[in-house]
Amino acid sequence: MRFCHAPKLGSVLGLALVVTVFAAPPSASAADYAMVRSYQQAPQTVLNRDGGPWAHLDLMTMSVEQLQSHVQSYTVDGQPFDVGPMRLVHTYICLNPVGIEYTACSATNPNPKPISAEDVRKIDDALAKALQARIKIVLRFAYNHGPGDDAPLDVILQDIQSLAPLVQKYKPIIYAMNQGFIGFWGEGHDSTYGNNTQSNMQQIMQAEQVAFGDATFMLNRQPANILSWELGSTPYWGIHDDHYATAEDAGTWISHPWDNGKWTSDELKSFAAERSDIIPFSGEVGGLDPTTQNCAAFDAYSTRLHLNMINIGFHMDFLASQSCYPSLMNKVGPAIALTRASLDKPFLQGSTSTLTLNFRNTGYSRLFSPKPMYFVLVDADGNPVDSSIFVPVRVPFDLRQLAAVNGQGSTSVEIAMPRTVHSGSRYQAALWIPDADEQLARLPEYNYLLNNAGVPDPRTGLNILFPMNF
C-alpha cells in the first residue's frame, strides 16, 4: 500500500518534542547515539472510529457539517467535560415512513408494506452523508421510536433483502449494526406483529446473518438469541445492551420463556465476556441504578464485558456527577498508546537502524479492525518525502493483538536511510496507521490515532514520533 494523498503537515512542527536524532561524526560510536524516548498517555482519550463514546445523530435530517462537528458536553466536579467532535455515531433509520427524523418515526403501521426503490434511494443519500462527514456509524433500522408497531414477518424479510446492497455498499463506514427491525425501538421486544416469538426471531436473525454477511459487526440484544440461533461454527454476533449497567440490564441476561431458564444470568454474562473479546460489545445506559453505576461497580462491569462503545448522551447524568466519569469514559473501547520508541544507532546516509516500538492498551476492549502501520518521514513543510528519497516502511505489528485493560506488545523494524539525504535536512518521523479499506486509506480523517499526549495530529492523521535532523 502506498502512502498516498498525504495531507499537509505544517502544524505538526509545533508539537513539543524532546528528542532529536543527529548524524554521528565518523569517530563516534553508534551506541553513543542510540535514542530512547518515552511517551505519556493522553489525559483524555483520543477519539477514533473503532469504539469509544458515541452519540445518537440523525443522518436523514442533519447536515454533513452538523454530523462532523457534534460535541457532547457535561459538567464534572463543576468543570466542563467535552467529548468530541464525535467520530463514532449511532444512527436509527426509520422505515415507517422512510425519510423523517428518527424520533418522529410513526407509532402506527396499519398498512405495512415493504420499502420502495425511492425509500432505498433516500437511505442511500443519508448513508452517503456519513462518509462525507468522515464518521463511522453504528446502524439500526426500526419501524418506530418507542411504543409502536413494527411490521409483519414477510415485510421485514423483504426489507432486509432490499437493504442488503446498501449495507454492502457502505460497509467501510458502518462500524457495527444492531439487529433492529423487531419491536419497540427495534430492540427485539414488544412486537405488535408477533416477531418476538421463537420462530419469527430466529428467521429474522438468520436472514440478517445471510444477507449482511461479513459487511460489519452484527450486534444482538440478547446473548440467549445468539446461543440459540447463530448460524455456523464461527462466532458472528456480538452484543448491544440497550439497558447497560442496570438491574439485570432489563432483560439482557435472561433466557427465553420457551427455554425454561436454559441459561442462568451469570452463564449469559460469562458468554458475553468471552464473545466481547472477539466481537465488539456496545452499551446504552437505560436508567438510573446507583448500585451498578458507581465508580467501582461500573469499572468492574465494563472490564468484565470488554465495553467497546457506549452512548454518552443518554441517562449518563449520575455517572457524570462522579469525579471518576472522565477516567471511565477514557477507558471505553481500545485506548492504544505508544509507551517507548528506541533506535539502536543513529540514522546515517545509507545506513540501517533498528526501530523498536512498545505499545500498551488501557481500554476496556481490544481493537477489532485490522490497521496496517507504516513508518514514514515528513519534511519541514509537512509533506511526506518523495518516494525517491524514502519509501514508507511497513511495521510488522498487529494492534489487534493487544489485549484489553493492560495489553502490551512490542515490535522492531529495520529502517534503511537513503543516500540522498542532504546535510541540514530536517524531517519528522511518524507512524501512519490508515484504515484497512482501500477507499478510506486515502482519507487522513480515518487514520488511527494513538492515545498519547503530543503524538497524534487529528488534522493530518499521523502520529509524530520524533524530529530527525541531518
N, C-alpha and C positions, 0 to 999 in steps of 0.2 A: 504494500500500500504506500502511495506517495504522500508526502506532506504537501497537500495541495490547498489552494485557496486560503493561504495563511493570512491572518489579519495583521494590521499594523500594530506594532508593539511599543510605540514610543513611550506610553505611560508606564510600562514595566520598569524602565530605568530609574524611576523614582522610588522603588522599593528599598527598604533598609536591608542591606545585605552585609554580612560580616566577614566573608572570606573572599580573597582574591587569589587566583592561581596565576603565577608568573612563570615565564620560561626561565629555567635554571641556567646559570652560567656554566660553561664547559667543565670547570673544575669542581663543581658541586656534586655531592652525592644525591641520587634520586630520592633516597629515603629522607634527606633533609627537607625535601619539598613535598612530601606526602601531605595530603589535606584531609581533614576530618571536620565535618560540620554537623551539629545537632540542630534539630528543628522542634518548635513548640506547637502544641495542639492549638487550634483556633479557639478563642474564648466563646464564640457562638458558631454552631455548625454551619459549614459552608454548604449551601443548598445545591443539590444535584437533582437529577430526574429519575433516580433509581431507588426510590424510597424516601423516607423522611416525612416531614409535615406536609399535609395537603389541605386544600380548602375546596368547598363546592363553588364552582363557577359555571355559568350557563353559556354554552357555545352558541346556542341559537340566537340569543339576543345581545350578547356583549360584543364589543368591537375588539379587533386584534390588539389595539393599544390598551384596552382595559384588561384583557387576558394576560398580557405580558407585564403589567405593572402592579398587579394586586398585592397589597401588603396587609397581613393580619396583625393587629395591634392589641396589646394587653398592657396592664399596669401591674407590676410585680414589686412588692415592697415599696410602693409609692414611686417607682421608677418605670419609665416606658420600656416595653419589651416588644420589639417589632420583628416579625418573621416575614421575609420576602425581599424582593418580589418573588412570588411563588413560582416554582419551576415544575411542580407536580400538582395536577389539578384533578379533582374528581368531578365528573360531569354526568348528570342524568340527561337522557334524551327521551322526551315524551313521545309516545306513539299514539296518543289519543287526545287531541289530534297532533300530528307532526307539525313542527314549525313554531311552537309557542314556548314561552319561558317555562321551565320545568315545574315551578311551584304552582303554575296555573293549569297544570295537566288536569283533565276533566275527572270528576268523581264518578261519572256515569258513562257507561258504554253500552247503550241499549241495542244498537245495531252494529255489532262488531264485524269488521271485515279486514282482510289483510291490507298492509300498507301498499301504496301505489308507486308507480315509477316516479311520479312527481315527489312523493314523500322521500324516496331514496335520494333524489337529487338534492332536496333540502338538507338531508342529513350529510350528504357528501360535502356540500358547501360549508356546513358547520364544522365538520372534522378538518377541512382544509384550513380553517382559521387557527386551529391548534398548531399546525405546522408553521404557519406564518408568524404566530406569536412565539415560536421556539420553545413551547412547553411540551411535556408529555402528559397523558391523561390516564385516569382510571375510569373506565366507561361502564355505564349501566343503562339498559333500556327498560322502560317501565310504562305502564298504561295509566297510572295515577300517581298522585303525590300525597299519600296519606290514605285514610279510609276511602275506598272507591273500588270500582270494577277493574278487573284485569281483562282477559279475553278468553274465549274458548280454546281448547287444546289445538284444534285444527288451524285456527288463526295464528296462534303462537308458533306452531311448527312451520307454517308458511312464511311468517315474518323472519324467523331465524334464517331460512334459506335466502330470503331477499336481502338480508343484512350481511350475510357471509362475505360477499365480494368486497363490501366496504371495509369490513374488519381486516381482510387480507390486504387491501389497498393501503390502509393507513397503519398497518401493524408496526412500522418503525416508531411511531409516536404514541401507540397505545401500550402503555407500560403494563397494565393489567385490566381485566374486565370482570365485573361481577356477573353472577348467573342471571340476575334480573328477571324480568318478564312476569313472574308469578306474584300475585297478591299485592298487599299494601306496599307502596314504595318499591315494588319489585324485590322485596326482602324474602319472599318464599313462604309467607304465612297469610292467612285470612283471604284466600282466593274466593272471589264471588262466583267463579265458574268451575269450582271443584278441582283446581290444579294442584293444591297442596294435599293430594292423595297419593298413595303409593304408586299407582300405575302412571298417573299424569306426570308427577315429579320425575320419575325415572325416565320417561320418554323425552321430556324437555331437556333434562340434564344430559342425557346421552346424545340427543340431537345436536346440542351445542358443542359437545366434545368432537363430534364428527365434522360439523360444519365449520367451526372456527379452528380446529386442529392446533397447530403449533404457532398460530399467529401471535399469541400473547399469553401471559399468565392468567389462567382462569381461576376465579375465586368463588367459593360456595359458602353460604352462611353456616351450614351445619356439618360438622365432621361425620355425623351418622349418615348423611347423604353420600358422602364420599366413600365411606366404608361399604355402603350398600351397593352403589351403582356405578362407580368409576370403571370405565372400560379398560381392559388390558392390564398388564402387569407393571407397566412403567408409571410411576406417580405422575398424575396430570393436574389434579385440582389442588389449589391452595384454599385458604380460608379468609373470608372477610367477615369480621364480627361486628354486626350492626349495633350491638349493645355492650361494648367493651368495658371491662372493669366495673361491672355492677353485679348484683346478686345472681349468680349462675348465668350472667350475661343474657338474661331474659329469654332463655330457651336455646341458646347456642350449645350448651353442654347437656342436652337430653337426647335420649333415643326416641325414635318414632313411636307413636302409640301402637302401631302394628308390630313393633319389635319386642314388645313386652319387656322393656328395660334391658335389652341385649347388652348394652354398654353402660357402665357407670359413668358418672360425671368425671371422675378422675381418669378413667380409661380414655375418655374422649379428649381430655386435656393432654394426656400423655401422647396420644396420637397426633394432636395438633402441635405439640412441642417437637416431635420428630419431623412432621411434614413441613413445618415452618423453617426448618434448616435446609430445605430443598427448594421450596416454592414460597414466595412472599406471603406474609401474614399481615392483613390490614385491619385496623380497628377504628371504631367511631364510638365515643362515649355516649351512652344512651340516656343518662340521667345521673343525679347526684347520689353518691354512695361513699360516705367518708371512710368506711371500713376498707374499701378497696382502692380509694383514690387519695389516700395519704401518701407521703413521700416514700416510705419504706415498702408499703404494700404494692403500690403501682410499679415501683422499680423491680421488685421481685417477680411480679406477674409478667411484666414486659420482658424481663430477662428469660423467664421460662419459655415464653411463647415467641421469642425472637421477633419482637414487634418491628416490622419493616416500614410501616407507614401509618399515619393517624390523621384524622380530621381535627385540625386545631381551631376550627371555627364553630364548634357545636358542643354545648354542655361542658366547657372547659373552665368555667369561672372558679369552681372550687379548687381545681388543680392550680390554676393561675394565681390563686390567692396565697399560695405557699411559696416560700423562698426557693424551694427545690425545683420549681417549674422550669426555669431555663435549662438547668442541667439535665432534667428528664427529657425535654424536647431535643436537646443536643445529642441524646443517645438513640433517638428513634431512627431506624434504618441503619445502613452501614455508615461508619464515620472513620474513614481510612486516612491515616496521616503518615507522612514520612517522618521517621524519627532520627535517621542518621544517613549521611552520604559520605563516602570516603574515596579518595583516589590513591593508588599505591605509588604513583610517581607523577611528576608534572607533565602537562601536555607540551611536547616539543614538536617542531615541524617534522613530519614523517615518523614520529614515534607512536607507540601504543601504550595506553594506560588502562588499568582495570578500575572501573567504577563499581562500587558496591553500595547498594541501596537497602535500607531497612524500613519496613512498614509495620504499622500497628492499626488494628481495627478496634475501636472502643464502642462501636454501636451495638444495639440490641440484636441486629441481624447481620448476616454476611451480605456481600454483593452477589446478585444473582445473574446479571447480564455480563457477557464477555466484553472486555475492554482491552484492545491491543494498546501497547505502550511503547513509545519511541523516545530516545534521547535526541534532542535537536539543538541547534545553535541559532541564535538570532543576532542580528547586527545592531549597531548603535542606533539605527533608525527604526528599530522594531520589526525588521523584516527577516524572515528565515533566510539564511545564507544560501546562495545559489548552489544547486546540487553539484556543480563542477568543483566547488570548494569542500562541501560537507554534505553527505547523504544521511538522512535520519537513520538511526541505528535501532533496530527492534530490541527492546528489553525483554529477556526471556522470563517473564513472571506473570502469572495469572492472579489478579487481585481477588478473584472469587475464592481462592484457597484460604484466605484469611478468615478464621472462624469468628463468630460473634463474640462480643464483650471484651475479649482481650487477645484476639488472634494476632500472631506475629509471624513475620516471614522476611526473608532477605533474598537478594539475587545479585549476581555480578555479571558485568558485560564488558567486553573489550571495546575500547574506543580508539580508533586509529585516527590520528590527526593528520590532515593533508599537508603536503609540502608547499602549498600555495599561500599559506597564511603569512602576511607581511608583519614585520616588526611594528609595534604600536597599534595593532588591530585590537578592537575591544568588542567582546561578544558577551552574551548571556547564555548559560547552559540551562536547558529546560526539559521538562517531561511533557510530551504531547500524548494525551490519552483520549483518542477520538471514540465516538460511538462505533460499534461494530458494523452498523448498517452503512452501506456504501454512500447512500444519499446524505445521511446525517453526518458522516465523517467529514464532509466538505463544509459543514456549518460549525464554526467555533463555539456557538452557544450550547451545542450538545456535547462538547468535550467534558470529560470527567475532571473535577477539581478536587485536589487533595485537601483534607481537613486540617490545614496548617495556618498559622499566623504568618503573613508576609510571603507566602508562596503562591497561592492561586491568584490569577488575574481573571475575573469573570468576563471582562471585556474582550480579552484575546483568547480565553480558553486554554491558556498554558499555565504550567506550574514551574515557577522560576526556581532553579536550584542555587546558582551562584554566578558571579561575573567571572569572565575569563579574559585576562589582558595579556597580550603577547608583545 
